[in-house]
């Protein structure tokens, strides 16, 4: 039996037709390598339209690199980075931060993936003490790994708190588009306007083939990134094939249309399963993810037909993701399969 992989991750989705067409359009002739081409210049201008003229933007292959290299640029090995216990930086980077940055990750337990200043305060100790790690960065994910979304006010409170303590605020924005769509705000409102210092901006999960960006809102902090990116093996030679994707993605609201659709499908899934008594939705559905608890016997049967992740084995909590190309029919088929499995048990 072929397992349907659609709800396992938005990384499982394909490439948006407009982006695929754009990639093909630049596959003609020659262009200077390593980003010194007109397509990269155009893409950077698009970023400035969305995030402000003062930003520095650098493209890398993937989100792990965006997070790790961006943070490495603004830290020393004696620093610490504070993040939620569930942060991708902590759970799914295979100790990359520790290896390549050399920093200590200080993780904080949360019920919904979101950090607050009050939660962080007890961990800000040892400033100036050579025997202790020096707190340098607060890193949050938007939306969080539990699908919840920070409001502009919540981000501003964190950035003010960070800056008051001579720290920086980093945002892992692999799904930033989904957060902006959920809040119905411009991306600038939940980054630059809210005091964010560094952003890892994602496109892969929202219709691009590959490529993420590191955005610095203060050019003083990006001073050495070009060298760190090269050392980190993330400087693409044929950069135009990443750049044209971003130019297309950030034009004509394609990023927003894709994100809105994915979010809408997650809301539909929530609506269809919330009245199934054997299923308990565990987190607010604010982006394109649905977290739910259901008995293990149902999970095992459902995974024979659909691939998805069990987010918390102990609680029997699963994660179902929707994408820019998830259809209403896909949702209804999935829900019908769940109902059939439950009825047979």
C-alpha positions as CSV (number, residue, x, y, z in Angstrom):
1,X,0.0,0.0,0.0
2,X,1.2,3.5,-0.9
3,X,1.3,5.8,2.1
4,X,0.0,9.3,1.6
5,X,2.7,11.7,2.8
6,X,0.8,14.9,2.6
7,X,0.1,15.7,6.2
8,X,3.5,14.7,7.5
9,X,5.1,18.1,6.8
10,X,4.8,21.2,4.6
11,X,8.3,20.1,3.5
12,X,6.6,17.3,1.7
13,X,4.8,19.6,-0.7
14,X,6.0,20.3,-4.2
15,X,7.1,23.5,-5.9
16,X,4.6,26.2,-6.7
17,X,4.1,26.3,-10.5
18,X,5.0,30.0,-10.7
19,X,8.2,29.4,-8.9
20,X,9.1,26.3,-11.0
21,X,8.4,28.4,-14.1
22,X,10.6,31.2,-12.8
23,X,13.5,28.7,-12.2
24,X,13.2,27.6,-15.8
25,X,13.1,31.2,-17.0
26,X,16.6,31.9,-15.7
27,X,18.1,28.6,-17.0
28,X,19.3,30.4,-20.1
29,X,22.6,31.9,-20.9
30,X,25.1,32.9,-18.2
31,X,25.1,34.8,-15.0
32,X,27.9,35.8,-12.6
33,X,28.3,33.3,-9.8
34,X,28.0,33.6,-6.0
35,X,25.3,36.2,-6.0
36,X,26.9,38.9,-8.1
37,X,24.1,38.7,-10.6
38,X,21.0,40.8,-11.4
39,X,18.6,38.2,-10.1
40,X,20.1,38.3,-6.6
41,X,20.1,42.0,-6.7
42,X,16.4,42.0,-7.7
43,X,15.6,39.5,-4.9
44,X,17.3,41.6,-2.3
45,X,15.3,44.6,-3.4
46,X,12.2,42.6,-2.8
47,X,13.3,41.8,0.7
48,X,13.8,45.5,1.3
49,X,10.3,46.2,0.1
50,X,8.9,43.9,2.7
51,X,11.3,44.4,5.6
52,X,12.8,47.9,5.1
53,X,15.6,49.5,3.2
54,X,18.1,49.1,6.0
55,X,18.3,45.3,6.0
56,X,21.2,43.1,4.9
57,X,20.0,39.9,3.2
58,X,22.0,36.7,2.5
59,X,20.7,33.5,0.9
60,X,21.6,30.0,2.1
61,X,20.4,26.5,1.1
62,X,18.3,25.6,4.2
63,X,16.8,26.6,7.5
64,X,19.4,24.9,9.7
65,X,22.1,27.0,8.0
66,X,20.1,30.2,8.3
67,X,19.6,29.6,12.1
68,X,23.1,28.4,12.9
69,X,25.2,30.8,10.7
70,X,23.0,33.8,11.6
71,X,23.5,33.2,15.3
72,X,27.2,32.4,14.9
73,X,27.7,35.8,13.4
74,X,26.5,37.6,16.5
75,X,27.9,35.3,19.3
76,X,31.1,34.1,20.8
77,X,31.7,30.6,22.1
78,X,31.3,31.8,25.7
79,X,27.8,33.0,25.1
80,X,24.5,31.4,25.7
81,X,21.3,31.4,23.5
82,X,18.0,31.1,25.2
83,X,15.1,29.3,23.5
84,X,12.0,27.3,24.2
85,X,12.6,23.6,25.0
86,X,10.6,22.7,21.9
87,X,12.6,25.0,19.6
88,X,13.8,23.6,16.3
89,X,17.2,25.0,17.3
90,X,17.2,22.7,20.3
91,X,15.4,19.6,19.0
92,X,16.0,19.2,15.3
93,X,19.3,20.7,14.5
94,X,21.3,17.6,15.5
95,X,23.5,19.6,18.0
96,X,24.5,21.9,15.1
97,X,24.4,25.0,17.3
98,X,26.7,23.4,19.8
99,X,29.1,22.2,17.2
100,X,29.3,25.1,14.8
101,X,28.5,28.0,17.1
102,X,30.0,26.6,20.3
103,X,27.4,28.3,22.4
104,X,25.4,26.9,25.2
105,X,21.6,26.5,24.5
106,X,19.6,27.4,27.6
107,X,16.1,25.8,27.1
108,X,12.9,26.8,28.8
109,X,9.9,24.5,29.2
110,X,6.6,26.0,27.8
111,X,3.1,24.8,27.4
112,X,2.5,26.4,24.0
113,X,6.0,26.9,22.6
114,X,6.0,30.7,23.4
115,X,8.5,32.5,25.6
116,X,7.8,35.6,27.7
117,X,10.2,38.0,29.5
118,X,9.0,36.7,32.9
119,X,9.9,33.1,31.9
120,X,13.4,34.2,30.7
121,X,14.3,36.4,33.7
122,X,15.4,33.6,36.0
123,X,17.9,32.4,33.4
124,X,19.7,35.7,33.0
125,X,22.4,35.2,35.5
126,X,26.2,35.5,35.5
127,X,26.7,38.6,33.5
128,X,30.3,39.5,33.7
129,X,31.2,36.4,35.6
130,X,34.0,34.6,33.7
131,X,33.0,31.3,35.2
132,X,29.5,31.4,33.6
133,X,28.1,31.4,30.1
134,X,27.2,35.0,29.0
135,X,23.5,35.3,27.8
136,X,23.6,36.9,24.4
137,X,20.5,36.0,22.3
138,X,16.9,35.1,22.8
139,X,15.7,32.9,19.9
140,X,12.0,32.4,19.2
141,X,10.1,30.6,16.5
142,X,7.3,32.3,14.6
143,X,5.0,30.4,14.5
144,X,6.3,28.2,17.2
145,X,7.0,24.5,16.9
146,X,3.5,23.9,18.5
147,X,1.8,26.0,15.8
148,X,1.1,29.0,18.0
149,X,1.7,32.5,16.9
150,X,3.4,35.5,18.7
151,X,1.5,38.8,18.3
152,X,3.5,41.9,17.4
153,X,3.1,43.1,21.0
154,X,4.5,39.9,22.4
155,X,7.5,40.1,20.1
156,X,8.1,43.8,21.0
157,X,8.0,43.0,24.7
158,X,10.7,40.3,24.1
159,X,12.9,42.6,22.0
160,X,12.6,45.4,24.5
161,X,13.6,42.9,27.3
162,X,16.5,41.6,25.3
163,X,17.8,45.0,24.4
164,X,17.5,46.2,28.0
165,X,19.8,43.3,29.0
166,X,22.2,44.0,26.1
167,X,21.0,41.0,24.3
168,X,19.6,40.3,20.8
169,X,16.3,38.8,19.5
170,X,16.5,36.2,16.8
171,X,13.4,34.8,15.0
172,X,13.4,31.4,13.4
173,X,10.9,32.3,10.7
174,X,10.8,29.1,8.7
175,X,7.0,29.7,8.6
176,X,6.9,33.4,9.1
177,X,4.5,33.8,6.1
178,X,2.0,31.6,7.9
179,X,2.3,33.8,11.0
180,X,1.8,37.0,9.1
181,X,-1.2,35.5,7.3
182,X,-2.7,34.3,10.5
183,X,-2.3,37.8,12.2
184,X,-3.3,39.6,9.0
185,X,-0.3,41.9,9.3
186,X,2.7,42.7,7.1
187,X,5.9,40.7,7.8
188,X,7.6,43.9,8.7
189,X,5.2,44.4,11.6
190,X,6.3,41.1,13.3
191,X,10.0,41.7,12.6
192,X,11.6,45.1,12.2
193,X,8.8,47.1,13.7
194,X,8.7,44.7,16.7
195,X,12.5,45.2,17.3
196,X,13.8,41.9,15.9
197,X,17.5,41.9,15.3
198,X,18.0,38.8,13.1
199,X,15.6,36.7,11.1
200,X,15.9,33.3,9.5
201,X,13.3,33.6,6.7
202,X,11.9,30.5,5.1
203,X,10.4,29.8,1.7
204,X,10.8,26.1,1.3
205,X,7.8,25.2,3.5
206,X,5.6,27.6,1.5
207,X,6.1,26.7,-2.1
208,X,9.8,27.2,-2.9
209,X,12.1,24.4,-4.1
210,X,14.9,25.3,-1.7
211,X,16.5,28.4,-0.2
212,X,16.2,30.4,3.0
213,X,17.4,33.8,3.9
214,X,19.3,35.4,6.8
215,X,18.0,38.9,7.4
216,X,19.9,41.4,9.6
217,X,18.0,44.5,10.6
218,X,21.2,46.2,11.8
219,X,24.0,46.0,9.2
220,X,26.7,46.3,12.0
221,X,25.7,42.8,13.0
222,X,26.1,41.3,9.5
223,X,29.7,42.5,9.2
224,X,31.3,39.1,9.0
225,X,28.4,37.0,7.6
226,X,29.8,36.6,4.1
227,X,32.9,34.9,5.5
228,X,30.9,32.8,7.9
229,X,28.6,31.7,5.1
230,X,31.5,30.7,3.0
231,X,33.1,28.7,5.8
232,X,29.8,27.2,6.5
233,X,29.6,25.8,3.0
234,X,26.4,27.7,2.2
235,X,27.5,30.1,-0.5
236,X,25.7,28.9,-3.6
237,X,27.7,29.3,-6.8
238,X,24.6,29.4,-9.1
239,X,22.8,31.7,-6.8
240,X,20.4,32.9,-9.4
241,X,18.3,29.7,-9.0
242,X,17.7,30.6,-5.4
243,X,17.3,34.3,-5.9
244,X,14.7,34.0,-8.7
245,X,12.6,31.9,-6.4
246,X,12.6,34.6,-3.7
247,X,11.9,37.4,-6.2
248,X,8.9,35.4,-7.5
249,X,7.8,34.4,-4.0
250,X,7.8,38.0,-2.7
251,X,6.0,39.4,-5.7
252,X,2.3,39.7,-6.3
253,X,1.6,38.4,-2.8
254,X,2.4,34.8,-3.7
255,X,3.9,34.2,-0.3
256,X,0.7,35.4,1.3
257,X,-1.7,33.5,-1.0
258,X,0.2,30.3,-0.3
259,X,0.3,30.8,3.5
260,X,-3.4,31.8,3.7
261,X,-4.4,28.7,1.9
262,X,-2.3,26.4,4.1
263,X,-3.7,28.1,7.2
264,X,-7.3,27.8,5.8
265,X,-6.8,24.1,5.3
266,X,-5.6,23.7,8.9
267,X,-8.7,25.4,10.1
268,X,-10.8,23.1,8.0
269,X,-9.1,20.1,9.4
270,X,-9.6,21.4,12.9
271,X,-13.3,22.0,12.2
272,X,-13.8,18.5,10.9
273,X,-12.1,16.6,13.7
274,X,-13.0,18.7,16.8
275,X,-16.3,16.9,17.3
276,X,-14.7,13.4,17.1
277,X,-14.7,12.4,20.8
278,X,-11.6,10.2,20.5
279,X,-9.5,13.2,19.4
280,X,-8.4,16.1,21.5
281,X,-6.9,19.1,19.9
282,X,-4.1,20.3,22.1
283,X,-2.9,23.6,20.8
284,X,-4.5,26.7,19.2
285,X,-4.6,26.3,15.4
286,X,-3.1,29.6,14.4
287,X,-0.9,28.6,11.5
288,X,-0.9,25.5,9.2
289,X,-0.4,22.9,11.9
290,X,-2.9,20.9,13.9
291,X,-1.7,19.1,17.1
292,X,-4.0,16.5,18.6
293,X,-4.0,13.5,21.0
294,X,-5.6,10.3,20.0
295,X,-5.2,6.7,21.2
296,X,-2.1,4.9,20.0
297,X,-4.2,2.1,18.4
298,X,-5.7,4.6,16.0
299,X,-2.3,6.2,15.3
300,X,-0.9,2.9,14.3
301,X,-3.7,2.1,11.9
302,X,-3.8,5.7,10.5
303,X,-0.1,5.6,9.8
304,X,-0.5,2.6,7.5
305,X,-2.3,5.0,5.2
306,X,-0.9,8.4,6.0
307,X,2.6,9.4,7.1
308,X,2.7,11.9,10.0
309,X,4.9,12.6,13.0
310,X,4.1,11.6,16.6
311,X,5.2,14.8,18.3
312,X,5.0,13.4,21.8
313,X,5.1,9.7,22.3
314,X,4.3,9.8,26.0
315,X,1.1,11.8,25.5
316,X,0.2,10.2,22.1
317,X,0.2,13.7,20.6
318,X,0.5,13.9,16.8
319,X,1.2,16.8,14.3
320,X,-0.7,17.2,11.1
321,X,0.6,19.8,8.6
322,X,-1.2,21.5,5.8
323,X,0.5,23.1,2.8
324,X,0.0,25.6,0.0
325,X,-1.3,22.8,-2.3
326,X,-3.5,20.9,0.3
327,X,-7.0,20.7,-1.1
328,X,-10.4,20.5,0.6
329,X,-10.8,17.0,-0.9
330,X,-7.5,15.9,0.7
331,X,-8.8,17.1,4.1
332,X,-12.1,15.3,3.8
333,X,-10.5,12.1,2.6
334,X,-8.1,12.2,5.6
335,X,-11.0,12.8,8.1
336,X,-13.1,10.1,6.5
337,X,-10.2,7.7,6.9
338,X,-9.9,8.6,10.6
339,X,-13.6,8.0,11.1
340,X,-13.5,4.7,9.4
341,X,-10.6,3.5,11.6
342,X,-12.3,4.6,14.8
343,X,-15.5,2.9,13.8
344,X,-13.7,-0.4,13.4
345,X,-11.9,-0.4,16.7
